[in-house]
């Protein structure tokens, strides 16, 4: 029986920049693309081109992301007493 497992990720320097923040960055790009005055509002095509360049940059740099998974297994006996513990790390 597995009592618990723990997964932790460590990443290269690219992870904080491109990792789980993609949606937030996409929203910020849309907000930044919208100017203060209505006279210079970008067209949908311009916004999509900008987003396309950002997505391309994301996928180009995504290959530099590395992760390490640590798994801990506990074998339980009577009254949930821990009989043995096994820890493994995977790249």
N, C-alpha and C positions, 0 to 999 in steps of 0.2 A: 504494500500500500504506500502511496506517495503522500506524505504528510504536508510537505510544502515544496515549492520550487521558487527560485528567485532568478529573475532575468535582469541583468544590468548591461547597458550598452555603453561602450566607450567609442569615441569616434575621432577621426582626424580633425584638423582645424577647419575643414569644410563643413562638418556637421552643424555647428551652431549657425553658420551662415546660410546653409541651404536645406537643412533637415526639416524638422517638423514645423518650421515657420513658413512654409511655402504659401499656404493660404493667406496668412497675415501679410506677407510680402506682396502677394497678388492684389489684395485689397488696397494696400498702401500705394501700389503703382497706379491703380485706378484713381485714387484720390489725388495723387500727385499730378496725374495727367490732366485733371480738371482745373483749368485756370480760374482766377478770381472773377474775371469779367466774362460776360457771355459772348462778347465779340470774337474772342479767340478760342472758342470751344473746339477741341479736336474732333475730327470725324470718327465714326465708328471704325473705319478702316485704319486710321492712324493709331487708335487705341489698341486694336487687335494686332497690328504690326509690332507695337511696343511690347505687348504681352507675349507675342510669339518670340521676340528676341530674348526676353527674360526667361521663358520656358526653355529655350535652346541653351542658354547659359547654365541653367539649373541642371539639365541632363548632361551637359559636357562635364560639369564639375562633380556630379553625383558619383562617378566611378571612384573618386578618391575617399569615399566614406568607408570606414571599417567599423565592424562591430564585434564585440566579444560577449558570449552568453555564458553565464555561470548557473549551473543547475545543482540544487541540493536535494537529495532524496533521503528520507528517513523511513526505516522499516520499523513498524510498530508491533508490539506484542500485547499481552493482556493489559487492560486498563490504560491503553495508549502509552505504555512505557516504550521508550525508544530503544530498540535493540541494536540498530546499526545506522550509520550515516554515511552517505556516499556523495562526494562533491566532484563535479566535472566542469571543465571549462572548454568551450568550443569557439573557434574563430569562424 
